[in-house]
């Protein structure tokens, strides 16, 4: 019996000697198709050992069609994006990462031709050519696409195996002082002044500001109701929908010094219809990143802010001020429309002034405790 069992195992697949003198191994797979080893072997024993490993994979249900990964990466990646049901802004971002950073290297390759060494080489070259944050985002996208290929049984393992390569460790963003924010608002001119002030002191995103309307404004409460956002894609098209996260739908209460600014802007510049936009250009067109960006760059230079200071960075000023008031993290998250603590902590800077205030608070608390303890001892004696 053991002899016949051993004989049956040897009968799995066939080996043959090629005219070159090397040995080829072939077998009939579970899919009913005949497959051959991807390489030839020095000896018959080596070829038979390879067949034995294949048979073991089949018996353990670990076998995978060796030709399954022969699918073009570009076609697979584009289909991957279509099947995800992604938001238009996410599609826009992924499309840019694919077009600029992934397809030039991997676009012509099949999935099974992308190897760990090729991923490492690609990443090293990208780090020399562009910023580390962009490379991290591109790596995460590549890894996600190839992980789906693993889940689809097209790849045995994911070739993206670089520890920490998808983690972004961007430099801390610049923060404008209160004085710089007002100087920037002045430099932007009356029409865009309130947008700058709301970006800083209400922690509003530009896509939220673009969709603010007269009905969003409550002058009696000095507040704004954020219900929609209108991000602008790289092709200039705006996509109006829900805010960035579920927490984005919120009411933002404004500091009282903004009330006259808000009244004046609504009276002078907002569209007159009840549902009119709050911010429109000189010719009545909706807010556009391109035209606003030209004004922004000139104003930024005029007030002496660095070239990498973005409109989004205004949120750092407002969120840091709010944190300095002693607000709880949850309150800060609600105000900024953020659903995760990590997102808020990106903006929450610990200033020297805040650290001194904390130290003073500890000093006051300790002194008070010592006084209480001394009074208790006196009463006991």
C-alpha positions, 0 to 999 in steps of 0.5 A: 500500500505505501508503495502504491501511494508513493507511486501515485504521488510521483505520477502527479505532473510530468517532467521532461528533458529539453534539448538544452539539457535542462528539465521542464515540469508540467501539471494539470491544475484544478482549473482543468488547464495545463500549467508549466513551471515558470522556470526550468531546472538543472536536474530531474529531481529539482523539477520533481521537487517543484511538482511536489510543492505544487501538489501540496499547495493543491491539497491544502487548497493554497493553489493559485492560478500562476497566470492570474496576475497577468493583468495590466496594472493600469486597467486594474487600477482604473477599474479598482477606482470605478468599483469603489464608489469614491467621492468625486474629490477622492477620485480627483486626488487618486487620479492625480496620484496615479497619473503623476506617480504610479502609472509612469512606472507601473502602468505597463506592467502586469500585477504579478510583475510588480515585486518588492524590489521594484516597489522599493526602487520606485519609492526611493526615486520618488522621494528624490523627485517630490515631497515625502507626503506625496510619496506616502499618499502614492504608496498607500494608494498602490498598497490598497490597489495591490491588496485588493488584487491579493483578496481577488486571488490574483496575487499571492502576497502584497509586494508593498512591504516597506514598514512605515512607508505610507505614514505621513510625517509632514513638517508642522504647518506655519501659523499666522498670528492674530495681527497677521490674519487681520493684515492678510484680510486687509490685503485681500480687500473688502470683498474677500476680507470676511472669508479670511477672517472666517477661515481663521476665527471660525475654522471654516474650510474653503469648500465650506465657505464657497457654499455659504448662503444667506440662509446660512447666516443667523445675525441674531445668534452671530452664527453660521450653519454649515450644511454643504460644501463645494470643493473644486476639482483640479479641472475647475469643476465644483462638486456640491454635497455634504461636508468632508465628514458627518461632523462637518454639518454643524453650527459655528458660533462666531466671536462678537467682533465678527458681527459687524464684519458679517453684517457689512459683507451680507449687505455689500457683497452677498447675492441678493436672493434669499438663497444667494451665495455669501461669497461671489467674485467681482463679476458675480461668479461663484468663488473660484480657486484660480482667481482667489489664488492670485489675490491670495499669493499677492496678499501673502507676500505683502504681509510677509507670510511664507510661500507655503502658507495656505488658506487651510493654515488659517485654521491653525490660528483659530484652533490654537486660540480656541485651545488656549481658552481651555476648551475641551478636545471634543468642543474643538472637534465640534467647532472645526467639524472634525470626526477624529481626535487625530485630525484636531491634534494636527491643528492644535498647537501648543504655544509658549503662551499656552504653556506658560498659562498651564504652568501658572495654572499649576502654580496657582493650584499647588499654592492653593492646595498647600494653603488648604493643607496648612489651614487644616493642620492649624485647625488640628493643632 
